[in-house]
């Protein structure tokens, strides 16, 4: 009876390593989004060649932006494999964070295409490589006794991501405008160094799962459960990739559209004008509001009438994401007609797109972790992030095929609003098709389980 009671014991304390992971994530996301927020503006207005101003066209800048994003979300699968087989999560995060810092240094020192290429490559390797390890490392801190806290912690984790993103999205455009690229890219680099130090300080309290080695890894991936998880989730990620092809355009096509809008904000008691790249800060600001709103109000309300499953949330997110791009398409039509268009159109679209992000991104992250066998957590997180890479590849391909002054032989002649309508319709169709896939999906539930009487929670991986 006592052993049965012990096995069912519930703990409401958060693991000791969580503050270090959250602090690291907040600083790292400040670093990443601070750089990414100003990237398109830098490429179209500040890029140099042999000491002379040599900016890119809008189409080239969008293609570079999405190719970088694609690479940034491709490397997670590499980082996941290295972590699970060779280094473990802690060592992978520390070493690749140093590569990440070097990427920021290259961007801060060299304003040419060479500096841009080197910097973005190193950041893609570093940032991308640690992504699946950090999110899986969060889940590793929990056992069957406190796994009920996992949803709240993933929400807090996502909250830290967006707090860092919001502050940096407001700050680095001002730095770029007033002090130029050296300072604007240099500050995110400094913050990334701080992020690495914070994570290092938590090494003695982390619950760190050591690498399983190639033989065990191969056995788990090709086991019945492993094959099922990879196949089922990979199919789901193909659908979700279309969402990311829309979402990540908030840093490219939406910024370029904002350049043509009236960016004056009049609150009655105060009036000011935003920079085009600062508009992105509304997304993390809304995330901070939406996370508790959805967790404690919206989901529980609808849960009174029916089970709000993870896949149902994702379907709803896909459909309303399409609405956000329809709003952007209408705004672009008004711009094309010569009307003065307020930035309020984009703010309205952000209200909807951010709600879609809550329902797809946070839900997908948590759902992916629970569907992965224990030894494959990082690998599955890598597959999840690969969907973001695929989404950015879709956008990069579409932009590479557009007719433009630099590409007069392009295959797609989307002008203005047609471009945004294309993605809106693509998202609607994807959401409706995903309904049929979701109805056939059978959910699993995996969680790390450890016997703390036999296993020291601070393992040798991070010593």
N, C-alpha and C positions, 0 to 999 in steps of 0.2 A: 504493500500500500504506500509506504514511504517513498519507494523508488518510483512508483507511478506518479505520486504527487510532485516529486522532484523533476521528472521528465516534462511535466506540464507547467512548471514554474514560469511565470512571466516577469520579465524585467522591464522597467520603464526608464532606466538610465541609458543615456547615449554613450557610446564607446569613447574612450579617452583620446583616440587619435583624430576624431571628427573635427575639432577646432583647427588643427593644423592643416587638414585637407581643405576645409572651407576657406581658411585664410589664404592658402596657396592658390586656390582656384579663383578667388576674388582678385588677387594681384595679377595672376597670369592672364585672366580674361581682360583686365584693364589694359595690359600690355598688348594683347592680340587685337582687340577691337579698337584701341587707340591708333594702332597702325593701319588697320583695315578701313576704318572710317574715312581716312584722308587719302586712301590709295588712288581712287579714280580721279579726284581733284589734282593730286600730285602728278599723275600721268598725263592729264590733259592741260595742265597749266604751268607746271614747275620743272618738268623733265629737261635735263640738259644733255648736250652732246658737244664735246670738244670746246667747252667753255661757253657755248651759245645755247639759248633757249630752243628746244626741239621737242615740243609736246606731241603726244599721240592724238589721233582722231578719236571721236567718241566710240566708234565701232571697234577700233583696235584696243582701246582702254577697257571696254566691256569684255572683250575676248581674253585679254591678259588677266583681268580680275577674276573671271570665272575659271580660267585654266589654273590660276594659283589656288583658288578655292577647291577645285577638283583635286589637285595634288595634295593640298592640306588635309583632305578627307580620304585620300587614297592611302597615305602612309600609316594611318591607324592600324590597318590590317597587318602591315609589316611589324609595327611596334607590338601588336598583340602576340604575334607568333614568337618574336624574340623574347618577350616577357614570359609567356607561358612555357617556353622550351628551355631558354638559356639563363636569363638574368633575373626573372621575377619582376614584379611590378615596381617595387621601390627603386631598385638599381636602374631600371629602364627609365623611370621618370627623372631621376637625378642626372644621368648621363646625357639624355636627349635635351634636358632643359639647358644644359651648357651649349649645345649646338644651337638651340633656339636663341640664346643671348647673342651668339656670334652673328646670326641673321639680322637682328636689330642693329648691331654695330655696323654692318655693311650698308644698310639703308641710311643710317645716320651720317655716314662718312662720304658716300658716293652717290651723287644725284643723277648719274647717267644710267643708260639701259644695262650696262654691265653690273653696276652696283645694285640696280633693281633686280636683275636676274639672280645674282649671287644671294642677295638678302632674302628674296622670296623663296628661293630653293631651300636655304638653311632653315627658315622659319617653317616651311611646309614639312620638312623632315622632323624638326624638333617638336613643333606644336602638334603636328599630326601623329607622330610616334607616341606621344604621352597621352593622347586623348582617351583611348580605350582603357589604358592602365589606371588613370585617375578615377574614371567613373566606376570601373570594376573594383578598385581599391576601396571606394566608399562602401559598396555592398559587402566586401570581405570583412568589414569591421563588425558585422552583425552575425548572430547565431539564431537558432530556432527560438531562443528565449526572448529576444528583443526584435525579431524580424517584423513585428507589427509597427515598429517605428520607421521602417524602411521607406515607406511612401512619403512621410513627412521629411525625412532627411534628404531624399532625392529632390523634394520641393525646395528645401533650404539650400541644397547644392545648386540648383538652378537659379535660386534667388541671388546667390553670391555671384554667379556668372553674370547676371543682368545688372547687378549693382555696379560691378566693375566696368561693364560695358557702357552703362548710362553715363557714369562720370567721365570716362575717357572719350566718349562720343561727343560730349559737350566741350571738353577741354582741348583736345588735340587739333580740331579745326581752327580754334582761336590761335593756338601756337603756330600753326602753319601760316595763317593769315598775317600774323604780326612778326614772327621771328624766322619763318622759313623752315625748310625740311630738316635741317640738322637738329634743331631743337625739338621739332614736332615728332620726329622718329626717335630721337635720343631719349626722351622721357619714358616712352613705353619700354625701351631697352633697360633702363634703370629699374623700372618696376618689375621687370622679369627677373632681374638679379635678386630682388627682394623676395619674389615668389619662390625662387629656388631655395633661398636661405630658410624661409618659413617651413617649407616641406622638410628640409634637412633636420630642423629642430625637433620634428615629431618622430624621429626614427626609433626612439626608445619605447614609445607607447603604441605604435602601430601594431595591429594584428596583421601580419604579413604572410600570405600564402606563398610558399617557395615554388619555383618552377617544377613542373612535373617531369621534364625530360622528353626527348623525342619519342621513345618507345611508348610511353604511357599516353602521350599526346596523340600519337597516331592511332593508338588503340581506341581512345575515347572518341576522336573525330569520326572514325570509320565504324564505331559501334552502331547498333540500331538506334539508340537514343540520340547519338551525335549526328548521324545522317539525317534523322528526322528533324532535329532542331535546325540544322543548316539549311535543309531544303525548304522547310516551312517558312522560316524567317527570311531567307533570301528572296522568296517569291513576294512576301509582304513588302520587303525593302524596295523592290522594283516599283511598286505602286507609290510608296512614300517618296521615292526619288523625284517624282513629278512635282510633289509639293515643294521640295528643296529647290527645284529649278525656278519656281516662282519666288520663294521666300528670299533667296540670296540676291535677288535683283534689287532689294531695298538698298544695297550698297553700290549698285551700278546704274541701271536704267532709271530707277527712282531718283537718284541723286542728280542725274543729268536732266530729268524732267523738272526737278525742283529749281534748277538754275534758271528755268524759263518762267517760274511762278512768282507771284507777289508773296514774299516771305515775311511780311509784316505781321506781327502778332499784337493785337490790341485787346488787352484785358480790362479796359475801362480805366483802372487806376494806374496802369503802366502800359507803355507801348514800346516795342523793340523789334528789330529785324534779325532773323536767324540766318546763319550761313547755310548753304545748300546741304553740306555734309552733316550739319548738326541735326537735321530732321530725324536722323536715325536714332537719336537718343530717346525718342518717344517710345520706341519698342521696348528697351529694357525698363523704362519707367512704368509702362503698362504691365510688363511681366511682374514687377514687384507688387502691383495692385492686384493683378489677376490671380496669382498663385493662391493666396488665402481666399479670394472670392470664389474661385472654382472648387478649392479643396473643402471649404467649410460651408459654402452656401449653395452653389449651383449643382454640384454633383450630389450632395445629400438631398436636395429638393427633388430632383428627378429620380433619385434612388428610392423615394417613397412610393413611386408608381411602377418602376421596373428596374431590373438590374442594369446599371450603367457599366457595361463591360469595357475593357480597354479597346477592343476592336470597334465598338460602337462610337467611342470617343474619337477614334482616328477617322472613321467615316464622316462624322459630322465636321471634323476639322478640315477635311479635304474639300467638302462642298462649300463651306463658307470662305475658304481661301480663294476659290474661284470668284466669289463675289467681290473680294477686295481688288482683284485685278480688273474686274468689270468697272469698278469705280475709277481706277487709274486710267482705263481706256476712255471713259467718258470725259475725264479731265483733259486728256491728250487731244481729244476731238475739239474741245473748246479752245485749247491753245492753238491748234492748227487753223481754227477759224479766225484767229486774231484777237480773241477776247482776253481780258486780263483775268487770270485764274488764281484764286487764293490757295495758299499752301494748306488751307483747311481741307481741301479735297484729299490730300495725302494723309492728313491726320485722321480723317474718317476711315480711309483704307487701312491705316495702321491699327485702328481700334478692332477691325475685323480680322486682319491677318494675324495679329498677336493672339487673339482668342484661338485661332486655328493652330498657332504654334503651341499653345498650352495643351490643346487636345491631342496633338500629334507628337510633339517632341518629348515632353515630359512623360507622357503615357508610353510612347515607344521605347524610351530609355529604360524605364522601370520594367515594362513588359518583356523587353529583350533579356534583361538580367534574370527574370524568373523562368524564362523558357530555355536557358542555357544550362546544360550539365555543369557540375561544379568546376571541373578542370578546364572548361572552355569559356569561362566568363569573359576574359579579355578578347578572345577570338570573336565571340559573338558581338561584343561592343565594337570591335573593328569592322565587322560586317555591317552593323547599324550605321556607323559613320561612313562606310563605303557608299551607302545610299545617298548621302550628301554629295559625295564626289560624283556619283552618277548624275545627280540632278544638275550640278554645275557643268558637267560635260554636255548635257542636253542643251543648256543655255549657251555654252561656248560654241557648239556646233551650229545652232540656229543663227547666232551672230556672225559666225564665219561665212555663212551662206547668204547673208543679206546683201542686197545691192547697195553700194556706197561709193563715194568718190575714190576711195582706195581699192574698191572691189567692184568695178562696173559690170563684171561678168557674173555677179552673184546669182544664185538660183531663186532666192526668195525676195520678192519686192514688197516687203511689209513696210509701209510708211506710217509713221505716227501711231494712231490708235489701233491700226491693224495688228501691230506687233503685240500690244497688250491683250487684244481680243483673242489672238491665237493662244496665248498661255492660259487665259481664263477658260476658254472652251476645252483645252487640253485637260485642265484640272477637273472640270465638271465631269467629263467623260471618264476620267480615271477613277473618280470617287464612286460613280455609279457601277463601274465594273468591279471595283473592290468589294462592294456589297456581296457579290456572289462568292468571292473568295473567302470573306470573313465568315460566311454562314457555314462553310465546310471546315474551318480551322478548329482543331481540338487543342485546348490550352493545357499546358503542363505547369508544374510548380516545383522549381529547384531552388534550394537555399543552401549556403555553406553551413556544414554542421561539424562542430569540433568538440571533443571531450576535453574540457579544460583541466580535468584531474590528471590527464595523461600527457597533455600537450601544452608547452609553454606558449602563451599567446604572442610573445615577442620573439619571432623566429629568426633564424640565422640569416635570412635573406637580406635584412637591412643592417647588418652589423659590419 
